[in-house]
Amino acid sequence: MDDQLPIIYLSLLLVLLAGAGFAVVRQVFKTRKIESTLSRLEQKLKQERGTVQEYYELGSIYTDKKMFSQAVVLFQKALKGADAEQENLAPVYNALGFAYFAQEQYDIAIRQYKEALKQDPSYVTALNNLGNVYERKKLAAQALEVYEEALKYNPTNSIAKRRAESLRKRIATPA
């Protein structure tokens, strides 16, 4: 048994290295795909007017890169170029709200989340985000109401469940 111990350790090390190598290669391909999409969209939108989807996609990439002020401009362009009756703009309003939230412009974020909910009242992500911004503004009652609304549409929503429980406890036992 003692003579097989180094072989077991070496095998284990090779499995760990193979797993780490796979993760690194996968991340490289993912990053390359995002960067090529970023480059393609930036080039296209410099030369011509884009679609709502293109502005939204580029704005989302900027949001992921934490370039929120640039993302706001792109989301606004997406909304300006949209045919409101033809397209569901709730994700664009939600993303715009998130970009404002990340810049701590909470009142503008609330306005955008509410606009997203006008477009799609059952948009649970916008409800979660609206609840979050209400919490940040220390408006616990409004936040709880919004999380409970989210749970009506999606009873298994873990974020809304957790936050609503926390807020109920906080509201029940005032500090």
C-alpha positions in Angstrom: 0.0 0.0 0.0 2.9 2.4 0.8 4.3 2.1 -2.7 0.9 3.1 -4.3 0.5 6.2 -2.2 2.7 8.4 -4.5 0.7 7.2 -7.5 -2.6 8.1 -5.8 -1.2 11.6 -4.9 0.1 12.1 -8.4 -3.2 11.0 -9.9 -5.1 13.4 -7.6 -2.8 16.2 -8.5 -3.3 15.5 -12.2 -7.1 15.5 -11.8 -7.0 18.8 -10.0 -4.7 20.4 -12.6 -6.9 19.1 -15.4 -9.9 20.6 -13.7 -8.2 24.0 -13.2 -6.9 23.9 -16.8 -10.4 23.3 -18.1 -11.8 26.2 -16.0 -9.1 28.5 -17.3 -9.6 27.5 -20.9 -13.4 27.9 -20.6 -13.0 31.4 -19.0 -10.6 32.4 -21.8 -13.2 31.4 -24.5 -16.0 33.2 -22.6 -13.9 36.3 -22.3 -12.9 36.2 -26.0 -16.6 35.9 -27.0 -17.6 38.8 -24.9 -14.7 41.0 -26.1 -15.4 40.1 -29.8 -19.1 41.0 -29.3 -18.1 44.2 -27.6 -15.7 45.1 -30.4 -18.3 44.2 -33.1 -21.1 46.2 -31.5 -18.9 49.3 -30.8 -17.7 49.3 -34.5 -21.2 48.9 -35.8 -22.8 51.5 -33.6 -20.1 54.1 -34.4 -20.9 53.8 -38.1 -24.7 53.4 -38.1 -27.8 53.5 -35.9 -28.4 50.2 -34.1 -31.4 48.2 -33.0 -32.8 48.2 -29.5 -31.3 44.7 -29.0 -27.8 45.9 -30.1 -27.8 48.9 -27.8 -29.2 46.7 -25.0 -26.5 44.1 -25.5 -23.7 46.6 -25.6 -25.1 48.4 -22.5 -25.3 45.0 -20.7 -21.6 44.4 -21.5 -20.7 47.8 -20.2 -22.7 47.1 -17.1 -20.9 43.8 -16.5 -17.6 45.8 -16.9 -18.9 48.3 -14.3 -18.9 51.2 -16.9 -22.3 52.4 -15.7 -22.4 55.9 -17.1 -21.6 54.6 -20.6 -24.3 51.9 -20.1 -26.9 54.5 -19.2 -26.3 56.3 -22.5 -26.7 53.1 -24.5 -29.9 52.0 -22.7 -31.3 55.5 -23.3 -30.5 55.2 -27.0 -32.2 51.8 -27.0 -35.3 53.4 -25.6 -35.3 56.3 -28.1 -35.0 53.9 -31.0 -37.7 51.6 -29.8 -41.2 51.1 -31.1 -43.0 50.8 -27.7 -45.9 48.9 -29.1 -43.8 46.4 -30.9 -41.2 45.5 -28.3 -41.1 44.6 -24.7 -38.9 47.3 -23.2 -39.1 46.1 -19.6 -35.6 44.5 -19.6 -34.1 47.8 -21.0 -35.8 49.9 -18.3 -34.7 47.4 -15.7 -31.1 47.5 -16.9 -31.2 51.3 -17.0 -32.5 51.3 -13.4 -29.7 49.0 -12.4 -27.1 51.3 -14.0 -28.5 54.2 -12.1 -28.7 52.2 -8.9 -25.0 51.3 -9.2 -24.3 55.0 -9.4 -26.3 55.6 -6.3 -29.0 57.6 -8.1 -31.7 55.8 -6.3 -34.7 58.0 -7.2 -34.0 57.7 -10.9 -33.5 54.0 -10.5 -36.9 53.7 -8.9 -38.5 55.6 -11.8 -36.9 53.1 -14.3 -37.9 50.0 -12.3 -41.5 51.3 -12.1 -41.4 51.9 -15.9 -40.2 48.3 -16.4 -43.1 47.2 -14.3 -45.6 49.2 -16.3 -44.4 47.3 -19.4 -44.5 44.0 -17.6 -46.2 43.9 -14.1 -45.0 40.3 -13.5 -41.3 41.1 -14.2 -39.9 39.6 -11.0 -36.3 40.8 -11.6 -37.6 44.4 -11.7 -39.6 43.8 -8.6 -36.6 42.4 -6.7 -34.5 45.4 -7.9 -37.2 47.8 -6.8 -37.4 46.2 -3.4 -33.6 46.4 -3.1 -33.5 50.1 -3.9 -36.3 50.8 -1.4 -34.2 48.9 1.2 -31.2 51.0 0.3 -33.3 54.2 0.8 -34.5 52.7 4.2 -38.1 52.4 3.0 -38.7 49.0 4.6 -42.5 49.0 4.3 -42.4 49.7 0.5 -39.6 47.2 0.1 -41.6 44.5 1.9 -44.7 45.3 -0.2 -42.7 44.9 -3.4 -41.0 41.6 -2.3 -44.5 40.2 -1.5 -45.7 41.3 -4.9 -42.7 39.4 -6.4 -43.7 36.3 -4.4 -47.2 36.4 -5.9 -45.7 36.0 -9.3 -43.0 33.6 -8.3 -43.5 31.9 -4.9 -40.1 30.2 -5.1 -38.2 33.4 -5.6 -35.4 32.9 -3.1 -34.3 36.6 -3.1 -37.8 37.9 -2.4 -38.4 35.2 0.3 -35.2 35.9 2.1 -35.5 39.7 2.0 -39.2 39.7 2.9 -38.5 37.5 6.0 -35.8 39.8 7.1 -38.0 42.9 6.6 -40.9 41.4 8.4 -38.6 40.7 11.4 -37.2 44.3 11.2 -40.7 45.9 10.9 -42.2 43.7 13.7 -39.4 44.7 16.2 -38.7 48.4 15.6 -35.3 49.6 16.8 
